[in-house]
Amino acid sequence: MSSSRIVIIGAGHAGVRAALSAREAGHEGPLTMIANEGIDLPYERPLLSKWSPERSLVRPIAPDHHFEDAGINRINASVSSINREAHEVIIDDGTSQPYSRLLLATGASARRLDTGLTKGAPIHYLRNLNDAVRIRKTADRAASAIIIGGGFLGLELAASLRGMGVEVQVLESANRLLARAVTEPVAALVQTLHENHGVKFYFGIKLKSLTSGAVILDDGRSLSADLIIAGVGSTPNTKLAQDAGLALENGIKVNTHLQTTDPDIFAAGDCCSFPLYGEDGVMARLESWQAAGEQGALVGRNMLNHQRISCALIPWFWSEQYDHVLQVSGLTDTTTESVERVYADDHHVSFGINEDDTLAFASGIAPSTKVAKDIRFASKMIEAGTLVDKAQLGDATIALKSLLHRKQLS
C-alpha cells in the first residue's frame, strides 16, 4: 500500500483520524480528503451546541500543520458518484480522483420535520458550524425559544440558551427525556436540573403545524417563541454508497474491520452501521465523538495491507448541561435488570445487568466530572465481561474499581 492511493470522503472526526492514522501506520502514497464543508480546517462538532462566553464554537480537530506535514491533499468539493469498476470518485465539477482504497466518512444530516407540518416556517436545525452561527445570531435577538426534541442535542441547546437568558420550552413526543439513551432515574434528574434553570417541558406531544414564531399542537394549544429549533435525530448520509450498490442497514453496512461489501471501500463514523461487540453482534450506528475517533483511527490502519483489527469499541457518550456532566457507557436495554447507585441527590448512576450477571450499560449524571470515574470503570467491566454482584454494584460506599477484578464469564 506504500504507493497506493487513499481517498477519504468527509472531513469530520472519523475522516481526519483515518487520514492521520494511515500516515502513522506507514502509508506513503497519495492521500486525499474531499469534503464540501470543514475541509480548510476540520473542526470538532460537540462544541456547536455547548455555548459559553469563554468558549469558542470552533476547535480544530488537529492543527493545520498536521495536515501539511502528513502530505494530505484537501479538496473543497462534493463527490457526485463512485465508479467502483474504475476505482475512482467523480467530483461535482466532472473531474475524478482515482483510489486504491476509499473511505466513506460522510457523516449524518439533521432529520427534518415533515414539510406538511412546517409549511415554510423558519425552523433551525443544528449539524454544522454554519447552523450554529445562525442559531447563535438569532438567539442574540430572541427572548424565547422552543426546542422540538428532548435528546442530547436539544437539552444541550436548552442549557446554552438559558445561559444567554432566553426563555426555553422543550417539546418531547415521548413521555420522558432521553428515552433511548438513559434510565428513568437519570432522565428524571436531567429534567429536574433543567427545570431548576427555568426550562419548561411538554411530554407526549404531537405537532399539528408550525408557523413563523409559533408551534401548534394537535390538542389545539399554541406555543409562541422567537426561535424554533428542531433536534429530532439524524439520518446517515448514504446516497453515495447506495448509488454505488453498497449494502445499507441503518447506515452503510460494514464488517468488524469497517469494510463495506466492496473490499476496497470502507466506512466509519456517523454514516456506518457495524456489528457491535463482534461479528455476530447486533448492527449498530453510533453517533458519538468517541466512536468516530476510534473508528477513524482503526480504519486508517485497516485500509493498508497490514493485519486488520476488529472494531471492538464500547459505546460511550457524554453531554455537558449547565455545571453537570451526563455520561453513558454501553447501549441502554429495557430488558435488563436495573441497579441504582446513589451518591447524592444530584449524583446518580444507573446500571443495566444482563441475565448472565454481566454489565450491559451504565448511565449517570453528576456535577462537574464526578460521574466520569464510575462510567470509565463500567466500560472496562462491559469490555471484560465481568460478573457483577448487584448488591455491591448498588452500594455507593464500595469503590466500583474493586468490582472490576471479579471473575469473568467463561
VORO-730105 format. One record per residue: y, z, x of N, C-alpha, C in turn; residue in three letters. Coordinates in steps of 0.02 Angstrom, whole numbers, padded with zeros to 5 digits, always signed. Layout:
# residues N
YZXYZXYZXAla
...
# end
This chain:
# residues 410
-00061+00000+00041+00000+00000+00000+00063+00000+00042Met
+00058+00003+00109+00118+00009+00150+00164-00051+00142Ser
+00136-00112+00128+00177-00171+00120+00183-00193+00047Ser
+00154-00155+00001+00156-00173-00069+00223-00156-00100Ser
+00233-00178-00161+00296-00167-00196+00286-00119-00254Arg
+00325-00066-00256+00326-00020-00313+00390-00031-00352Ile
+00383-00039-00417+00440-00043-00462+00436+00014-00512Val
+00491+00049-00522+00495+00104-00570+00547+00087-00622Ile
+00527+00089-00685+00575+00078-00740+00595+00146-00768Ile
+00658+00164-00758+00683+00230-00780+00712+00268-00722Gly
+00766+00304-00735+00799+00343-00683+00807+00416-00703Ala
+00759+00441-00742+00759+00511-00759+00720+00552-00708Gly
+00703+00613-00728+00671+00660-00682+00604+00632-00657His
+00564+00604-00702+00498+00579-00682+00505+00520-00634Ala
+00549+00473-00650+00557+00414-00607+00583+00431-00538Gly
+00632+00476-00534+00660+00495-00469+00608+00531-00427Val
+00574+00580-00457+00523+00617-00419+00467+00571-00395Arg
+00450+00521-00436+00398+00474-00416+00420+00433-00356Ala
+00482+00409-00358+00508+00369-00302+00508+00408-00237Ala
+00535+00468-00239+00539+00508-00178+00470+00529-00155Leu
+00425+00544-00202+00357+00565-00185+00319+00507-00152Ser
+00328+00446-00177+00294+00389-00147+00316+00380-00074Ala
+00379+00387-00061+00403+00382+00008+00374+00438+00051Arg
+00375+00499+00024+00349+00556+00063+00274+00547+00078Glu
+00238+00512+00033+00167+00502+00042+00151+00443+00087Ala
+00203+00409+00112+00192+00357+00161+00203+00286+00139Gly
+00228+00275+00078+00241+00206+00056+00299+00178+00096His
+00287+00122+00129+00338+00091+00172+00364+00025+00143Glu
+00333+00000+00090+00354-00063+00062+00415-00057+00017Gly
+00436-00112-00013+00494-00110-00057+00483-00063-00116Pro
+00536-00027-00135+00533+00021-00190+00596+00012-00231Leu
+00588-00008-00294+00645-00024-00336+00644+00017-00400Thr
+00702+00045-00418+00711+00079-00481+00757+00038-00525Met
+00738+00029-00588+00779-00010-00635+00793+00033-00696Ile
+00856+00039-00715+00875+00077-00775+00945+00055-00796Ala
+00958+00060-00860+01025+00042-00885+01068+00104-00897Asn
+01044+00162-00877+01083+00224-00887+01063+00274-00834Glu
+01113+00300-00797+01100+00352-00748+01075+00327-00681Gly
+01074+00261-00670+01045+00235-00608+01089+00248-00547Ile
+01156+00249-00556+01201+00258-00499+01190+00326-00465Asp
+01184+00378-00506+01167+00444-00479+01128+00480-00533Leu
+01062+00475-00532+01020+00506-00584+01036+00581-00591Pro
+01039+00604-00654+01061+00672-00668+01009+00710-00708Tyr
+01013+00777-00703+00969+00821-00742+00993+00823-00815Glu
+00946+00818-00861+00964+00816-00932+00967+00885-00966Arg
+00931+00937-00942+00933+01001-00978+01003+01029-00987Pro
+01050+01013-00941+01117+01042-00946+01158+01011-01003Leu
+01136+00955-01030+01176+00919-01080+01187+00960-01143Leu
+01143+01007-01158+01151+01048-01219+01170+01120-01203Ser
+01177+01136-01139+01192+01205-01118+01261+01205-01086Lys
+01311+01219-01126+01380+01214-01102+01407+01284-01085Trp
+01450+01286-01036+01489+01346-01022+01549+01325-00981Ser
+01603+01365-00981+01663+01345-00945+01651+01335-00870Pro
+01604+01373-00841+01593+01368-00769+01539+01318-00750Glu
+01509+01283-00798+01454+01239-00783+01471+01167-00801Arg
+01460+01122-00756+01471+01051-00768+01413+01022-00809Ser
+01428+00970-00847+01375+00936-00883+01329+00897-00836Leu
+01354+00881-00778+01318+00837-00732+01294+00875-00670Val
+01229+00871-00659+01200+00895-00596+01150+00842-00572Arg
+01162+00813-00514+01117+00760-00489+01046+00786-00479Pro
+00997+00744-00493+00928+00762-00479+00917+00769-00404Ile
+00950+00726-00366+00946+00729-00293+01012+00702-00266Ala
+01034+00724-00207+01095+00696-00177+01089+00621-00167Pro
+01145+00587-00172+01144+00514-00167+01113+00490-00102Asp
+01124+00527-00047+01098+00503+00017+01022+00504+00020His
+00990+00544-00024+00916+00543-00026+00890+00474-00047His
+00924+00442-00093+00903+00376-00114+00915+00325-00059Phe
+00972+00332-00025+00987+00286+00030+00939+00297+00088Glu
+00927+00360+00105+00882+00375+00161+00811+00350+00147Asp
+00791+00352+00083+00724+00331+00064+00720+00255+00053Ala
+00775+00221+00059+00774+00148+00051+00756+00127-00020Gly
+00782+00162-00069+00766+00147-00139+00818+00099-00166Ile
+00796+00041-00187+00840-00009-00216+00850+00008-00289Asn
+00913+00016-00310+00928+00035-00379+00963-00022-00415Arg
+00936-00042-00473+00964-00097-00512+00986-00071-00579Ile
+01049-00081-00595+01077-00060-00660+01067-00116-00710Asn
+01013-00112-00747+00996-00165-00795+00942-00141-00842Ala
+00929-00181-00893+00874-00168-00939+00818-00216-00925Ser
+00757-00193-00933+00698-00236-00925+00680-00262-00994Val
+00672-00328-00999+00657-00358-01064+00583-00365-01076Ser
+00543-00373-01023+00471-00381-01033+00433-00370-00967Ser
+00368-00363-00974+00323-00356-00917+00272-00413-00920Ile
+00267-00450-00865+00217-00503-00859+00160-00475-00817Asn
+00109-00451-00850+00054-00418-00814+00015-00468-00771Arg
+00006-00528-00796-00033-00577-00758+00002-00595-00693Glu
+00068-00604-00697+00107-00623-00637+00128-00562-00596Ala
+00116-00502-00622+00137-00440-00589+00212-00441-00575His
+00251-00449-00629+00323-00447-00621+00355-00421-00685Glu
+00414-00391-00677+00453-00369-00735+00512-00416-00741Val
+00528-00433-00804+00583-00479-00818+00643-00439-00839Ile
+00698-00448-00804+00760-00412-00818+00800-00452-00869Ile
+00844-00417-00905+00879-00449-00961+00923-00508-00941Asp
+00940-00514-00877+00980-00572-00855+00936-00632-00837Asp
+00871-00624-00847+00825-00679-00834+00792-00676-00766Gly
+00816-00635-00721+00785-00628-00655+00723-00585-00661Thr
+00684-00584-00608+00622-00545-00610+00613-00505-00546Ser
+00572-00453-00551+00555-00411-00494+00478-00407-00490Gln
+00450-00431-00434+00377-00426-00427+00355-00355-00412Pro
+00295-00338-00431+00268-00271-00416+00195-00275-00398Tyr
+00174-00228-00357+00103-00215-00346+00080-00158-00390Ser
+00124-00107-00394+00114-00051-00440+00179-00042-00480Arg
+00170-00029-00544+00228-00021-00589+00223+00047-00623Leu
+00279+00084-00624+00282+00147-00660+00330+00141-00718Leu
+00305+00159-00777+00347+00163-00837+00369+00236-00845Leu
+00431+00249-00830+00461+00315-00840+00520+00306-00887Ala
+00505+00277-00945+00556+00254-00991+00583+00309-01037Thr
+00553+00368-01034+00579+00424-01072+00570+00418-01147Gly
+00615+00450-01184+00612+00451-01257+00683+00444-01284Ala
+00687+00428-01348+00752+00421-01382+00756+00472-01438Ser
+00816+00492-01454+00826+00538-01510+00803+00506-01575Ala
+00763+00542-01613+00741+00517-01678+00801+00515-01726Arg
+00811+00459-01758+00867+00450-01803+00849+00471-01874Arg
+00898+00495-01910+00890+00508-01982+00885+00442-02018Leu
+00853+00442-02075+00846+00382-02115+00915+00355-02135Asp
+00924+00290-02125+00990+00261-02141+01006+00267-02215Thr
+00955+00274-02256+00968+00285-02328+01002+00351-02341Gly
+00992+00400-02296+01025+00464-02303+01096+00463-02275Leu
+01103+00431-02217+01167+00436-02181+01220+00390-02209Thr
+01199+00331-02232+01246+00283-02262+01308+00272-02219Lys
+01298+00268-02154+01353+00254-02108+01395+00314-02090Gly
+01377+00374-02111+01416+00434-02094+01411+00446-02019Ala
+01464+00473-01989+01465+00485-01916+01420+00544-01897Pro
+01359+00529-01875+01310+00580-01855+01302+00576-01779Ile
+01304+00633-01747+01295+00635-01674+01222+00651-01657His
+01198+00618-01604+01132+00632-01576+01142+00646-01502Tyr
+01096+00684-01472+01103+00700-01401+01041+00680-01363Leu
+01051+00633-01316+00996+00614-01272+01019+00600-01201Arg
+01083+00579-01194+01107+00562-01127+01177+00588-01116Asn
+01204+00575-01058+01269+00602-01040+01324+00576-01086Leu
+01322+00513-01104+01373+00486-01149+01372+00523-01216Asn
+01313+00537-01242+01307+00575-01304+01339+00644-01297Asp
+01324+00678-01241+01350+00745-01230+01426+00745-01225Ala
+01454+00696-01190+01526+00692-01184+01559+00681-01251Val
+01530+00638-01293+01559+00626-01360+01556+00689-01403Arg
+01501+00726-01399+01495+00787-01439+01546+00839-01415Ile
+01552+00846-01349+01600+00894-01322+01671+00878-01344Arg
+01689+00815-01340+01757+00795-01359+01770+00809-01433Lys
+01721+00794-01475+01728+00808-01546+01731+00883-01559Thr
+01690+00921-01522+01689+00994-01531+01755+01026-01510Ala
+01790+00996-01463+01856+01022-01442+01905+01023-01500Asp
+01896+00977-01548+01943+00973-01604+01913+01002-01668Arg
+01851+01025-01665+01816+01046-01726+01822+01121-01737Ala
+01824+01140-01800+01822+01211-01819+01752+01230-01842Ala
+01714+01180-01865+01647+01195-01892+01599+01138-01876Ser
+01534+01157-01875+01482+01108-01859+01420+01123-01899Ala
+01384+01070-01917+01318+01075-01947+01268+01044-01899Ile
+01215+01080-01885+01161+01054-01843+01099+01047-01886Ile
+01073+00987-01890+01013+00973-01928+00953+00978-01881Ile
+00913+01030-01889+00856+01040-01845+00861+01105-01806Gly
+00810+01148-01814+00809+01214-01782+00760+01217-01724Gly
+00758+01164-01684+00716+01163-01624+00755+01185-01563Gly
+00726+01176-01504+00760+01197-01442+00829+01165-01436Phe
+00833+01100-01446+00896+01065-01436+00949+01090-01485Leu
+00931+01094-01548+00979+01116-01598+01004+01186-01585Gly
+00960+01231-01564+00979+01300-01551+01022+01306-01488Leu
+01006+01267-01437+01048+01268-01377+01118+01243-01393Glu
+01122+01191-01433+01188+01167-01453+01225+01218-01496Leu
+01188+01253-01539+01220+01305-01580+01252+01358-01536Ala
+01215+01380-01485+01242+01430-01439+01303+01404-01401Ala
+01299+01341-01379+01355+01311-01342+01417+01306-01386Ser
+01408+01285-01448+01464+01278-01494+01494+01345-01512Leu
+01452+01397-01521+01479+01463-01536+01520+01489-01476Arg
+01499+01469-01416+01537+01488-01357+01607+01458-01356Gly
+01615+01402-01393+01681+01370-01398+01719+01395-01459Met
+01689+01440-01498+01722+01466-01557+01712+01424-01619Gly
+01666+01376-01618+01654+01333-01676+01605+01368-01723Val
+01621+01368-01788+01575+01396-01837+01515+01350-01844Glu
+01454+01379-01846+01394+01338-01844+01347+01356-01902Val
+01322+01303-01936+01268+01309-01985+01210+01267-01961Gln
+01149+01296-01963+01089+01260-01942+01044+01249-02002Val
+01025+01187-02013+00981+01168-02069+00912+01152-02042Leu
+00861+01185-02068+00792+01175-02044+00746+01162-02102Glu
+00705+01109-02096+00660+01091-02151+00601+01139-02158Ser
+00580+01171-02102+00525+01219-02105+00551+01286-02131Ala
+00505+01334-02138+00526+01400-02164+00545+01448-02108Asn
+00545+01424-02046+00569+01465-01991+00588+01421-01932Arg
+00617+01451-01881+00636+01414-01821+00576+01401-01776Leu
+00580+01347-01737+00533+01334-01682+00460+01340-01704Leu
+00445+01313-01763+00378+01324-01792+00322+01295-01748Ala
+00335+01242-01711+00283+01211-01670+00283+01236-01598Arg
+00330+01281-01581+00338+01299-01511+00324+01372-01496Ala
+00341+01418-01541+00334+01489-01527+00304+01524-01588Val
+00284+01587-01578+00255+01626-01633+00311+01651-01680Thr
+00290+01675-01738+00339+01700-01786+00380+01759-01760Glu
+00349+01808-01725+00389+01863-01699+00443+01840-01650Pro
+00426+01794-01607+00476+01769-01559+00530+01728-01596Val
+00509+01688-01644+00557+01649-01683+00606+01695-01720Ala
+00580+01751-01746+00623+01798-01782+00676+01828-01736Ala
+00657+01843-01674+00705+01869-01625+00758+01817-01608Leu
+00737+01754-01602+00784+01700-01588+00834+01694-01646Val
+00809+01698-01707+00853+01693-01765+00903+01751-01766Gln
+00879+01812-01754+00923+01870-01753+00976+01863-01699Thr
+00956+01838-01641+01004+01828-01586+01061+01783-01609Leu
+01044+01727-01641+01096+01681-01663+01137+01709-01720His
+01105+01744-01766+01143+01774-01822+01191+01826-01796Glu
+01173+01862-01744+01219+01911-01714+01279+01878-01682Asn
+01271+01813-01668+01328+01774-01640+01362+01733-01694His
+01345+01745-01758+01381+01713-01812+01353+01648-01839Gly
+01294+01628-01816+01264+01566-01841+01232+01579-01909Val
+01240+01532-01955+01209+01538-02022+01152+01488-02028Lys
+01095+01511-02054+01035+01469-02059+01018+01453-02132Phe
+00991+01393-02142+00964+01372-02206+00894+01345-02192Tyr
+00843+01371-02226+00774+01351-02214+00745+01315-02275Phe
+00691+01278-02263+00660+01240-02317+00705+01187-02346Gly
+00746+01158-02303+00799+01113-02326+00773+01041-02332Ile
+00793+01008-02385+00782+00937-02392+00850+00904-02402Lys
+00862+00852-02364+00927+00818-02367+00928+00766-02423Leu
+00984+00761-02457+00993+00709-02507+01035+00652-02479Lys
+01091+00670-02448+01134+00619-02418+01183+00652-02371Ser
+01213+00612-02328+01265+00635-02282+01326+00591-02291Leu
+01384+00623-02289+01447+00586-02293+01488+00606-02233Thr
+01546+00578-02226+01590+00596-02172+01615+00668-02183Ser
+01587+00715-02145+01608+00784-02150+01570+00826-02199Gly
+01514+00802-02226+01476+00843-02274+01402+00823-02274Ala
+01360+00874-02288+01288+00863-02297+01271+00885-02368Val
+01241+00840-02406+01222+00855-02475+01147+00871-02476Ile
+01128+00930-02501+01059+00949-02504+01028+00926-02570Leu
+00961+00924-02572+00928+00897-02632+00935+00944-02693Asp
+00955+01006-02681+00966+01052-02737+01038+01049-02763Asp
+01078+01002-02735+01146+00992-02759+01199+01026-02718Gly
+01180+01072-02673+01230+01105-02632+01261+01056-02582Arg
+01326+01067-02569+01361+01026-02520+01389+01071-02466Ser
+01372+01056-02403+01396+01094-02346+01442+01050-02305Leu
+01501+01075-02290+01550+01035-02254+01558+01058-02182Ser
+01577+01011-02138+01588+01027-02068+01627+00970-02035Ala
+01662+00987-01981+01699+00936-01943+01653+00895-01898Asp
+01596+00924-01881+01550+00893-01833+01479+00901-01860Leu
+01442+00846-01864+01372+00847-01887+01328+00819-01832Ile
+01278+00859-01811+01232+00839-01758+01161+00841-01785Ile
+01122+00791-01771+01052+00790-01790+01009+00799-01727Ala
+00968+00852-01729+00920+00864-01675+00851+00870-01706Gly
+00823+00813-01724+00760+00812-01763+00703+00781-01724Val
+00703+00792-01659+00648+00769-01618+00663+00704-01583Gly
+00612+00674-01554+00620+00613-01516+00561+00567-01526Ser
+00571+00505-01507+00517+00455-01508+00510+00426-01439Thr
+00450+00419-01413+00440+00392-01345+00461+00319-01342Pro
+00490+00299-01287+00510+00230-01277+00450+00189-01252Asn
+00417+00157-01299+00353+00124-01284+00354+00048-01295Thr
+00412+00020-01313+00413-00051-01331+00388-00096-01275Lys
+00411-00083-01214+00389-00125-01157+00313-00122-01151Leu
+00286-00061-01155+00213-00053-01149+00177-00087-01206Ala
+00202-00079-01267+00169-00109-01324+00170-00185-01319Gln
+00228-00213-01302+00233-00286-01296+00188-00312-01241Asp
+00175-00271-01190+00132-00291-01135+00057-00281-01150Ala
+00042-00253-01209-00027-00244-01229-00060-00182-01203Gly
-00021-00133-01181-00050-00070-01157-00066-00025-01216Leu
-00115+00018-01207-00136+00064-01261-00083+00117-01272Ala
-00072+00134-01336-00025+00186-01355-00062+00240-01395Leu
-00038+00302-01388-00063+00357-01428-00011+00413-01426Glu
+00036+00409-01473+00095+00454-01472+00130+00450-01405Asn
+00138+00390-01380+00165+00378-01314+00121+00327-01279Gly
+00138+00312-01217+00097+00267-01177+00036+00305-01154Ile
-00022+00282-01174-00084+00319-01159-00103+00310-01086Lys
-00115+00367-01052-00137+00366-00982-00197+00411-00973Val
-00232+00403-00916-00286+00449-00899-00259+00507-00858Asn
-00303+00547-00831-00280+00606-00794-00243+00587-00730Thr
-00251+00525-00707-00214+00502-00647-00148+00471-00667His
-00132+00473-00732-00070+00445-00760-00071+00368-00755Leu
-00130+00340-00758-00141+00268-00756-00152+00242-00826Gln
-00117+00188-00844-00124+00158-00910-00189+00117-00913Thr
-00197+00081-00968-00256+00037-00975-00252-00024-00929Thr
-00196-00033-00896-00191-00082-00841-00192-00042-00776Asp
-00241-00053-00732-00247-00012-00671-00188-00014-00624Pro
-00144-00064-00631-00086-00068-00587-00022-00042-00619Asp
-00028-00016-00680+00031+00011-00715+00019+00084-00733Ile
+00067+00126-00717+00063+00198-00728+00120+00218-00774Phe
+00116+00278-00802+00170+00305-00843+00176+00380-00832Ala
+00236+00406-00838+00248+00477-00827+00309+00500-00866Ala
+00311+00565-00881+00369+00593-00914+00364+00590-00990Gly
+00422+00591-01023+00425+00596-01096+00392+00538-01132Asp
+00383+00481-01099+00356+00422-01133+00280+00421-01135Cys
+00246+00464-01097+00173+00457-01090+00134+00512-01125Cys
+00074+00494-01146+00027+00540-01177-00034+00544-01132Ser
-00052+00605-01111-00105+00613-01062-00155+00666-01086Phe
-00217+00666-01059-00266+00717-01080-00251+00785-01049Pro
-00234+00832-01092-00214+00899-01068-00275+00938-01045Leu
-00269+00969-00987-00321+01011-00957-00385+00972-00940Tyr
-00379+00908-00923-00438+00871-00901-00453+00811-00944Gly
-00498+00768-00920-00513+00704-00951-00533+00709-01024Glu
-00568+00763-01042-00591+00771-01111-00542+00809-01154Asp
-00483+00825-01127-00435+00865-01164-00399+00825-01217Gly
-00367+00861-01262-00328+00829-01315-00270+00792-01284Val
-00253+00733-01312-00197+00695-01287-00132+00730-01306Met
-00088+00737-01257-00026+00774-01269+00033+00736-01236Ala
+00089+00740-01269+00152+00713-01240+00199+00772-01233Arg
+00218+00787-01172+00259+00846-01158+00330+00825-01141Leu
+00377+00848-01181+00447+00834-01168+00478+00894-01134Glu
+00471+00898-01068+00499+00954-01032+00517+00933-00962Ser
+00565+00968-00935+00587+00956-00866+00530+00966-00817Trp
+00491+01018-00829+00435+01034-00784+00383+00979-00785Gln
+00363+00956-00844+00312+00904-00848+00335+00840-00816Ala
+00397+00820-00829+00424+00759-00799+00423+00763-00723Ala
+00445+00820-00696+00447+00828-00624+00377+00828-00592Gly
+00331+00866-00621+00264+00870-00593+00227+00804-00600Glu
+00233+00772-00657+00201+00707-00666+00231+00655-00619Gln
+00296+00657-00610+00328+00609-00565+00304+00618-00493Gly
+00303+00680-00470+00280+00692-00402+00208+00671-00392Ala
+00167+00682-00444+00096+00664-00440+00086+00588-00441Leu
+00120+00555-00487+00109+00483-00495+00137+00444-00435Val
+00188+00472-00402+00214+00439-00342+00160+00432-00289Gly
+00117+00482-00284+00061+00480-00237+00003+00437-00264Arg
-00010+00444-00328-00067+00408-00358-00058+00333-00359Asn
+00005+00309-00355+00015+00237-00354-00004+00207-00286Met
-00012+00249-00236-00033+00225-00170-00110+00221-00168Leu
-00135+00188-00118-00208+00182-00113-00239+00243-00078Asn
-00217+00301-00097-00245+00363-00072-00293+00391-00124His
-00326+00446-00107-00368+00479-00157-00324+00505-00213Gln
-00340+00486-00275-00297+00504-00331-00311+00575-00355Arg
-00257+00606-00379-00260+00675-00402-00251+00677-00477Ile
-00289+00720-00510-00283+00727-00583-00223+00770-00602Ser
-00193+00753-00658-00137+00792-00684-00165+00854-00720Cys
-00154+00911-00692-00183+00973-00719-00128+01025-00733Ala
-00069+01001-00750-00013+01048-00761-00024+01091-00822Leu
+00002+01152-00819+00004+01197-00877+00072+01188-00910Ile
+00075+01169-00974+00140+01158-01006+00185+01220-01000Pro
+00247+01207-00983+00296+01262-00977+00363+01236-01002Trp
+00393+01274-01046+00458+01257-01075+00505+01316-01068Phe
+00569+01302-01062+00618+01357-01059+00681+01335-01095Trp
+00718+01385-01118+00780+01371-01154+00828+01429-01143Ser
+00890+01413-01128+00942+01464-01122+00984+01464-01186Glu
+00992+01523-01216+01032+01530-01276+01072+01595-01270Gln
+01138+01588-01266+01182+01645-01252+01161+01677-01186Tyr
+01148+01742-01185+01128+01776-01123+01052+01786-01121Asp
+01016+01753-01165+00943+01760-01169+00908+01698-01143His
+00847+01708-01119+00805+01653-01097+00740+01655-01137Val
+00721+01598-01165+00659+01590-01202+00613+01547-01160Leu
+00550+01569-01150+00502+01530-01111+00436+01527-01148Gln
+00401+01470-01137+00336+01458-01167+00289+01430-01115Val
+00228+01455-01113+00176+01428-01070+00116+01409-01113Ser
+00088+01350-01102+00034+01326-01144+00062+01297-01209Gly
+00018+01276-01253+00039+01248-01317+00019+01295-01374Leu
+00067+01312-01416+00054+01357-01471+00001+01328-01518Thr
-00045+01371-01538-00100+01351-01582-00109+01404-01635Asp
-00104+01385-01698-00108+01434-01753-00179+01459-01764Thr
-00229+01429-01732-00299+01451-01741-00317+01509-01694Thr
-00273+01526-01648-00288+01579-01601-00272+01648-01629Thr
-00299+01699-01597-00283+01768-01616-00220+01791-01579Glu
-00175+01823-01615-00111+01842-01586-00112+01913-01558Ser
-00080+01920-01500-00070+01986-01470+00004+01991-01451Val
+00036+02047-01471+00108+02055-01458+00119+02108-01404Glu
+00164+02094-01358+00184+02141-01306+00259+02153-01314Arg
+00277+02213-01334+00347+02229-01349+00374+02277-01297Val
+00425+02254-01260+00458+02296-01210+00519+02331-01240Tyr
+00555+02295-01282+00616+02321-01313+00631+02277-01374Ala
+00682+02297-01412+00699+02259-01472+00715+02186-01457Asp
+00743+02173-01397+00762+02105-01379+00720+02077-01321Asp
+00662+02107-01309+00618+02085-01254+00547+02086-01280His
+00520+02027-01295+00457+02022-01330+00417+01962-01303His
+00351+01971-01295+00307+01916-01275+00249+01914-01324Val
+00233+01853-01348+00176+01842-01392+00123+01802-01354Ser
+00059+01820-01366+00004+01784-01334-00042+01756-01388Phe
-00073+01699-01373-00124+01671-01415-00190+01672-01378Gly
-00242+01701-01408-00306+01711-01374-00358+01665-01406Ile
-00394+01627-01365-00447+01584-01389-00508+01626-01411Asn
-00555+01593-01445-00615+01628-01467-00657+01654-01409Glu
-00652+01622-01351-00691+01645-01293-00653+01697-01252Asp
-00599+01725-01279-00559+01778-01248-00520+01754-01186Asp
-00508+01689-01181-00462+01664-01131-00394+01654-01163Thr
-00343+01649-01122-00275+01643-01147-00259+01570-01162Leu
-00232+01557-01221-00213+01489-01242-00139+01476-01229Ala
-00097+01524-01243-00025+01514-01234+00011+01581-01233Phe
+00073+01579-01211+00117+01638-01215+00188+01613-01228Ala
+00224+01650-01269+00294+01634-01280+00333+01700-01282Ser
+00393+01699-01254+00431+01761-01252+00506+01749-01245Gly
+00545+01800-01262+00617+01797-01256+00643+01865-01232Ile
+00694+01863-01192+00725+01924-01166+00792+01907-01136Ala
+00835+01958-01127+00899+01945-01093+00886+01923-01021Pro
+00929+01881-00996+00926+01857-00927+00858+01828-00912Ser
+00828+01846-00856+00764+01817-00836+00706+01867-00841Thr
+00714+01918-00883+00663+01970-00887+00595+01944-00909Lys
+00594+01891-00949+00530+01866-00975+00495+01820-00926Val
+00530+01798-00874+00503+01746-00829+00439+01768-00794Ala
+00435+01830-00772+00377+01853-00735+00314+01852-00778Lys
+00319+01876-00839+00260+01877-00883+00237+01806-00899Asp
+00283+01761-00911+00264+01692-00927+00233+01659-00865Ile
+00258+01675-00807+00229+01647-00746+00156+01670-00737Arg
+00144+01734-00748+00075+01759-00741+00031+01733-00798Phe
+00060+01724-00856+00022+01695-00912-00001+01624-00893Ala
+00043+01586-00863+00024+01518-00841-00035+01520-00793Ser
-00034+01568-00747-00089+01573-00699-00153+01593-00734Lys
-00148+01636-00785-00208+01657-00822-00237+01598-00862Met
-00194+01557-00890-00217+01499-00927-00252+01451-00879Ile
-00222+01440-00822-00250+01393-00773-00317+01418-00746Glu
-00323+01483-00735-00383+01512-00706-00438+01524-00757Ala
-00422+01520-00821-00472+01535-00872-00491+01608-00872Gly
-00442+01652-00859-00453+01723-00855-00473+01752-00923Thr
-00525+01794-00923-00543+01831-00984-00494+01889-00992Leu
-00468+01897-01052-00417+01948-01063-00443+02004-01107Val
-00417+02063-01095-00430+02121-01137-00369+02126-01184Asp
-00380+02119-01248-00324+02115-01295-00282+02179-01296Lys
-00315+02236-01290-00278+02300-01291-00233+02305-01230Ala
-00259+02287-01173-00218+02290-01112-00163+02237-01113Gln
-00179+02178-01140-00129+02125-01144-00070+02146-01186Leu
-00082+02185-01238-00028+02208-01282+00006+02271-01260Gly
-00017+02301-01206+00011+02364-01180+00066+02349-01129Asp
+00128+02360-01148+00184+02343-01105+00189+02388-01043Ala
+00150+02442-01041+00152+02485-00982+00105+02460-00927Thr
+00062+02411-00944+00016+02383-00895+00044+02317-00869Ile
+00051+02312-00804+00079+02251-00774+00033+02192-00788Ala
+00062+02138-00812+00021+02080-00828-00013+02052-00765Leu
+00018+02061-00709-00011+02036-00646-00080+02067-00633Lys
-00088+02130-00654-00152+02164-00641-00209+02135-00683Ser
-00193+02101-00738-00244+02071-00781-00266+02002-00755Leu
-00227+01974-00711-00242+01908-00686-00307+01905-00647Leu
-00326+01962-00617-00384+01963-00573-00448+01982-00609His
-00447+01985-00676-00509+01997-00713-00555+01937-00704Arg
-00617+01946-00723-00666+01893-00714-00646+01831-00756Lys
-00668+01773-00733-00654+01711-00767-00714+01688-00806Gln
-00701+01644-00853-00756+01617-00893-00797+01569-00849Leu
-00862+01580-00847-00904+01538-00804-00923+01474-00839Ser
# end
